[in-house]
Amino acid sequence: MTFVFYRGVTTQPGSLRSRACKDCGETGGFHAWVCVSLDDARSLAAHCNPKLWGAGTPPSWTLPDLVAMKNSLSKLGKFGLADVVQFAKAEKSKGTIQISTDLTEECGGYASGYIYKIALDETLYIDGVEAPSDQTSSTWCPMIRPRLLTNAPTISESTVIGLVARGKEVMFLTPILPDNIPEYKKPGGGGFGPVPGWTAGRWRARPQAAPTSK
């Protein structure tokens, strides 16, 4: 099953292909301004929805000091996905941890530049339940409460962590690598075509140590 998302940016394919992430070291694709580790993304998701962690005790949440929302979340103490989404949307600095995508080519009003098609050819889960293939369904378009997107039934097993928010927006907390960006559209119209030099494939997660139970 293939799930499709869109991201509108001004970055040309050549730059997107060659740019290395300063945090994780991966070259190419989309990375957040602060590219958090998979363990950090899992810990944040587990704090918001501990029942979806899986076996063992969920870890305490942690984020790098450069993350703009860290202090705001710390002041709340207990917070949920709605708080994470709210702070993510409000923050416009280079301290953000999310990669914003859209379920449509309109890209939330950011469709004047290059539009990249993101394809995840695997089973995805929303709040621990297998996501419907129809991405226009209400499951993919929550009106109020954001939902957790993963590529496994539990957070501890997942290598994809994202937030499904209102307005057809999906925020990824894990990088979107070149294997999952098969096509793009140039500014000014026209159809989608292959991204030069890239081959579509399954999600390629960067190597991570297995999470430890506390």
C-alpha positions, 0 to 999 in steps of 0.5 A: 500500500502506498501513501502519498504526501506533498511538500512545497518548497523553494529548494531545487532538486540538485540542492535537495539531493546534495544537502547534508543534515548537520544533525544526523549526517544523512545526505539528501531529502527533507530534514527538520531545522533541528533533526531529532534522533529517532529515540527522541521522536519516540519519547515525545510520541510516547509522552503524548500517548504512552499506551501506544509505546509497546512492551516495557515502560515508556522513556521520559521525553527528551529533546535537544536544547536547540528545539524552540518548543522544549521550554514551553513543553517543559512548563506544561509538564503534562502535554499532548499531541495538540500542544506539540502541534500548536507550538510547532505551528506557532514557531517560525524560527530555525528551532523547529523539529517537524517536516510539514507535508500536505495530503494535497498538491495545494501544500497548505498554500505553499505551492508556488515553488517546487512541489515534491511527491512523497511516497511511503510504500508500507503499512502505516498506523494512525493512533495504533490502528492500520491507516485507511488507504483512502487519504481523504477519509476523516481518519486522515483529516481530524477536525480537532484532536491531532493523531499519531502516525507510525509505521508499526502498531507500537511507538517502540517499533516504529521508524516513522513518527508523524502527527496528523493534524487538521487542515490536511497537514501531516508533520513528520518528526523523522527525516524523509529520505530520497528513496521516498521522494520519487517525483516533483513538479516545477514552479509554474505548472506542468505535471509531475516527473521523476526527481533526477537521479533518485529511485523510489523505494521503501522508507530507509530509516537511518540506523538506530540503537534499539530503545531501552526500557526504564 
